[in-house]
Amino acid sequence: MGRLGRKRKSIGAIVILTFMLVVTACSGGGNGTPSANGGGSGGQTEGQTQNQPKDTTGKPVELRLGYYSSAQTDAKMQELIAKFQEKHPNITIKTESSPYNQFFQKLDTQIAAESAPDLWLSDGVLVPKYAERGVLKDLTEWIERDLQKDDYYGLDFNKDANGKYWGVPQGIQIAVLYYNKDMFDEAKVEYPTEDWTWDDLKAAAEKLTKDSNGVYATDAAFDKNKVTQYGLTFFSITEGWMTVLKSYGGGVLDETLTKSIINTPENKQAMEWIVDGMQRELLTTPSDLKSFQSNMAPFPSKAAAMRIGIYARTIDANAADLNYDVTLLPKGPDGKRFSPVIANSWVINKKAEGAKGEAAWEWVKYWATEDEAQKEWAALGEAVPVKKSVANSEQFLSGKPDNKQAFLDSFESAGTLDVNAVWSEWVGKFGDSINRAFEGEISVDEALTQADQDVQQVLDEFYK
C-alpha cells in the first residue's frame, strides 16, 4: 500500500492528530467551512437513525455513516439519506455527525479503538492518512465496474502511486481569485483578467491597499501601520503560499511525496514575492489576521480587495452581499498556473466486509451517479459538483458570482496540496519556519533551510 516500500503502520499505533487551523482552511462549507474548512456550527447528531421498511428480497443491513456537518448542511444530508433508503429499503443508516474539528478528533480515537463508522466523509487532504495506515477499503474494482471515470471531476485525486483508488469525491473545492468590484471601481483599477501574473496582482494590490486616512499605498503619505483595506488577504497553505510556490515552479514534496524539495531557487523566488508584499502590508501577515474573527474574515468583511479562495468561500461572500466576482488565479514567471484542489470524499472502512461493504458502496455510488442528489447538494453552494454534467448545468453556473465558469476552467491547472499520510504534521512544521519569514524575524534563506530539514524529518519518521 505504501510508496517506495514504506512500512505500514499498525492501526493501534496511530497517533491521534490534533487538527490545526491550516486544516480548517482546507475543506468546504458543509464541509464545515471550510475549510476548505472551518468547523461549522452544526450540533451533534450522533445516534440519529432513519428506519425504513425492510426489503423482503434483500438482507437487512445497518450502516454507520459518519460526516462532518454544519447547521446549513445537516438537514440536506438527512434528506438525501432518507431518499437513498427509499431506493434501498433493506439498508438502514445510522448517522454520526458533528462539526469539523470534533468529528475528526473523535474519528481518530475510533480508528485507534477499531470502532470507526462503516463509511465516512473525509476531508480530501486526509484520505492518504487513512489509506496509508491501512484503514480504508480499496475501491478500485468497484469504481472500474460502476463509474464512468470521465464523467467526474477529481476522481484521480484519491488515486495513489500504485493506481489504487481510496475514495470517491463528495464535492470539490478548487481555488480561484476573488475580487471586490466596488473596491476596484473606487480605486479606478481594472478588474483582474485570466492573463494576470503574480506581479500584476501585486501592482494592483498596491493601488487597492489603503490606510485609515483613506490614503492608498501608492501615495508617499501612506501609513502601513494603519491599514484598513488590504490588497490581498493571504493565509495558510490552501489560500496562501502553496499556489504561489507551485506557480513559480516550486513546491514542498517530490513526486513520491516522501522527499522535501523546499530549499530551491524557485521557492526562494516565490517566497521573496510573498515577503515583499507582506513587508509593504499589501498582503495580510499572520499577525495582521489576529485582529479578525477568523482567517477567512477579511474578504467578506470588506477589509481586503482580493483573496485566493476555494468554492466554499462563495457562501460567505454572498451572505455579506458583496459586489464581487472571480477569475483564474495568476500565472507564475514562466506562465505556469496552479489551482489548489481538495476532493472531499466518501471512504469506506476496510472492516466493512461482505453485505455491509456492498451496502456502503451503494451509498457512495448513489451520491456519485444520481443527478438529483448532486443537484440538491450543489444548491447549498458549498462545493463544485463531482458529476461534470451537473457542474456544467445552468443550475450550477447561474447566480453569484457571475463567472462560476472560472471554477471549472481551473481544473486545467488543478493540483493537490502534496497530501500524504503525514500532511498535517509537515504543514505545521513548514508553517513554523515560513511564518517567521513572513513576520520579518528571519530571512527567506533561513526559513527555507529550516523548513526543509524539519519537513524531511517528519517524512523520514513515517516512511523509513
N, C-alpha and C positions, 0 to 999 in steps of 0.2 A: 504493500500500500504506500510505502514511503518513497520519496525521491532519492535517487542515488544510494539505495540500500539503507536508508535511515532506519534507526531502531524504533520499533513500535513500542510505545509506552503503554503499560498496563492501565486499565481503567482505574484501578484503585489508587494509582499514583498521580492521578490528575490533580494539579494544583488549582484550587478554586481562584479564578481570576476576578479581581475587582475591576470593574469597567470604568475607565477614565472618561473624562469629558470628551476626549477625542472620539471615543466610540459613539458618544451621544451625537456627534456630528455626522454620523455615517448613515443612518437609516432614514426612513422616511416616515411621514406623518403618522399613520396608524400603525405604522412602524413607530410610533411614538415620537414623533418629530424631533424629526428626526431631527432623525438623526438627522440621514442621512440621516439625526435621531435624537431626540431629546425627550425621553421619558414619557410624556403624555400624562393625562390626568384621569385615565380610566380607573375604576375601582376594581378590587379583587373579585373575580367571579369563579374562583376555583370550586369545583364540585357541581357546577351547573350541568344538568343532564337533560337532554331533549329526547324523550321516549317516542318511538314510532311503532306502529303495528309491525309484527314480525312476519317476514316473508315465509310462506309455507314451503317454498321451493328452495330457499337458501338457508344455510346455517346461521343462526343469530350470532352476531359479533359485536362486542363493545370496544370502542376505541377511546383512548385518552389522547386528546388533541390539545397541544399547548400553543399559545401565541401571546405576543406582547400586544397590549391594547391601549386605546385611549377612549375617552367618552365619545368622541366623534366616530370611531370606527367599530366599537364593540357591538353596537346594535346591528349594524350591517353584517358583521361576521356571523352573528347568531341567525339572522335571516337566511343567509346563504347556507349555513349548516342545516337549517330546517328544510330548505328546498332540496338539498342533497339527500337528506334522509327520506324525503317523499319519493325520490327516484330509487333509493336503495333501502327499502323498509326493513331489511334484515340487519342493517348496520345502525347501531346506537352510538352516538358521540357524546362523550363526557368532556367538557372543556375545562382547561386550566389556564387562566389568563390573569395578567397583572401588568402594570406599567413597565416600560422597557428595562430599567436597571434592576428592579426587583425580580422580573421574570428570569433574566439570565443569571443573576446571583443564585436564585433557587434552582435553576436548571443545572448549574454546575454541581450543586450539592446533590441533586437527584442522580446525576450521572455517576458521581463518585459512589453513591449508595446503590447503584444499579436499579434505580426506580424511576427513570425518566419516562415521559409520555411515549406513546407508540409512534407519534409523529409530532413535529412542531415547526413553527415558523422561525427560521433562523435569520438573523442579520446576515447579509451576504458576506461580510468580512469575517464571519465566524465559522462558515461552513468548513474551511480547511482545518480549523482547530478540532472540530468534532470528527471529521473524516480521518485525519492523520493519527488520531488517538483510537481508532477502531470502534467508534461509537455508532457510525451510520451504516445503513444498508446501501450496497452498490445498486444504483438504479439503472445502470446501462442497458441491461436486457429489456427492461420494461419500456424505457424511452425509445429504444430501437424498434420495439414491437408496436407501440401505441401512439407515438407522436411523430408528426412530420416536422423534423427539426428546422427546416427552412421557414416554417410558419411562425417562429417565435424569436423574440429578442432575448438575448442574454443567456441562452441555454448553455453555451460553451464556457461561460464564466464559472460554472461549477464542475468543469472537467479538469482532471489532474493530468500530470505529465505522462501517465500511462494510458490516457484516453478513457478513464472511468468517470462516470457522472455520479455526483453525490447529492444532488438536489435539483429541483425544478423551480424556476423563478416564480414568485408570487406577485412581484411588482418590481419595476426597475427605477432606480434613482440614478440619473445622469446629470452632469453639471453643465451649465451654460453661464453666460454673463447676463446678469440682471442690471437694469439701469432705470433710474428715476427720471422720467421725461420732463417733469416740471423743473427739476434742478438743472438739467441740461439747458432747458429753454431760458431759465433765469440767467444762467451764466453765458448764454449765447454760444454754446458748444454744440457741434454737430453730433448727432446720435452715433453710437458705435456701429461699425459695419463688420461684415464677415472677413474683411481684408485687414483688420486691425492686427498689429503686432503688440507685444507687451510694452514696447517703447511708446507706441501710440496711446495705449491705455494710460501710461504714466503721464504723458504730456497732457491728456485730458484731465486726469486726476488733479494735476496742479491747478488747472483752471476751475476746478469744482470744489477744491478744499478751501474752507474759509473759517475765520476766527469769530469770536463773539462780537466783534465790531463790524462784522459783515465784510471784512477785507479778505480777498482771495489770495492764495499762496503765490500767485504770480506778481503780487504787489510787494514792494520793499517794506511796506508798513505791516505786513502780515505777521501775526504773533503765533508761532507754532505751539506755544504753551497754553493757548486758549482756543483750541479748535472746537468748533461746534458742528461742523459738517466735514466729513472725510471724503476724499475722492473714491476710495475703495475700502470696504470692510474686508478684513483678511484674517483668517484664523484656521488653525488645525490642518490636518492632512487633506481632508476632502475639499474644503472650501478655502484652501490656502496654498501651502507650499508644494504639494505633490504635482499639481497641474503645471506650475512654473518649472520645476525641476525637469519633469518629463518633456515638456515642450522645448526646453533648452538642450535636449539630448541626454539628460542625466537620469537620475532615479536613485533608488535605495538598494534594491536587491537585483542580482543577476537572474538569468532565465530559469535557473534551478531553484530560485528562491531560498537558497541556503548560503549565499555569499554576499557580503556587503560590497557595493560599488559606490559608496558615498563620497570618498575622497578623490574626486575627479575634476578636471578643468571645467567641464560642462556644469557640474553642480556649483562650482565656485562662481561661475558667471551668473547663474540663476540666483544664488544667494546674495550676491552683490547687488543685483537688481532689487531684490526684496528689501535688503537692509537700507539701501539708499532711500527707497520710498518711505520706509518707517522713520528713518532719521529726520526726514523732512516733514513727517507727520501727514503724508499724503495717504498712507495706508495705516490702518489701526495696528498698534503694537499689542502684545499680550497685556501689558499694564493698562493701556487705554481701554481695553474691553472690560476691565474690572469695574468701571463706572456704570456699566449697563446691567440690566436684569439678567441677561444671558448673552453668550457669544453670538447668538443668532439675531439679537435685537436691533443693532444699528440700522440695518436697511429698512425694515418695516416701521421703525420709529422715526424715520426721516433724518437720521444722523449720518447717513452715507449715501453717496450718489450711485455707487455701483457695488455689486457683490458677485463673487463666484458662488453660485447656488445650485443645489440639486432640485429636482422637480418638486419635492415636497414643500419647498420654500414658497411656492405659489400660494399656498394656503394662508400663510401669514401676510403676504403682500396683498392678497385680495381682501382679507379681513380688515386690513388697515386702509382699504380703499385708495391705494397708491395709483398714481398715473404712471405706469411702468410698462416695460416690455423686456424681451430677452433676445439675445443673439448668440452666435457661436463664440466660444472662448478665443482669445487672441492666439496668434501664431508665435513661435519662437524665432530666433535669428535665422534659422535655416528653412523657415516655412513650415515647420512641424507644429501640429496642433495636438493637444491631448485633453480628452474629456474624461474625468474620473467617473467610474460607473460602479454601482453596487446593486447586485441582483439578490434582493431579499428573497429567500427561498424556502419552500417546503422540503423538509428532510424526514426520513423515516428511520426510526430506531432499529439497529441491527437485530435487537432481540424480538422485534415484531415479526414472527415467523408464521408460515402457513396461512390460514384464513385471515389472521389478523394483519399480516403483511399485505396480503392481496387487498383487504378492505382499506388499508391505509393508502395504497396506491390508487384505489378508486377515487378517494378524496382528491389526491394530487391531480389525477387525470381530469376529474370534474372541473377543478379550478382552471386548468390549462386549456381545456378544449371547449368548454361551454361558453358561447358568446354572451349569454345572459349574465353569467357570473362575472365575466370580465368587464362587461359594460356597467353593471351595478357597482362594482368596486371602483372602476375608473371615475364614476360620477362623484366619488368622495374627493377627488382631486389630489390624492396623496401619493400617487405613483404612476409612471408610464405603464400602460397595459402591456402584458407579456405577449399577447397574441397580436401579430402585426396587423391583421385585418381590423381589429378593434382600435389599435393605436392610430391607424391611418384613416379612421372613420370620422365623419363630420361631428359625431357626438363628442369625440375626444378633442379634436382640433379646434372646435369652436370655443368661444368665451375667452376670458383673460388668462394669460396675456395673449395678445393678438398673434404673435409669432410662435405658437406652440410647435410649429414645424421644426424650429431650431433644436428641440429636444430629440426629435427623430433623426435629423441630419447629423447630430453629434455622435450617433452610433458609428459613423465612418471613422472617427478618431478616438473611439472609446477604448479604455483600458482599465484594468483593475488597479487597486491600491497596493500592489505587491503583497497580496494577502497570503499568509501561510499559517501554520499551526501556532506560531508564537507572535502573530501580528500585533496584538495588543501590547505585548511586552516590548517588542523592538520599537514600536511607535512611541512608547513612553520614553525610552532611552534616547531616541533621536530628538524628540522634543526637548528633553532636558538640556541638550547642548545648543541646538539652534535657537531656542528661545533666549538664551543668554546673548547670542549674537544679535538677535532682533532688538534686544534692550541695550545694546552697545557695551555689554560687560566684557565680552571677549571678541576677538577678530573672527572673520569668516573662516580663515585657515584653521584657527584653533578649534572652532566649533565642528568643522568637518572632520578633523583628525580625531577628536574625542568621540564624536558620534560614530565614526567608522569602527573604532575599537569596541565601543560599548555594544553596538548592534551585532557585530560579529561574535562577541562573547555570548550574547543571547542565543544566536543561531547555533553556535557550537555546542552549547549546553543541551540543546534538544536533538540536534541532528547527528552528533558524533557519539 
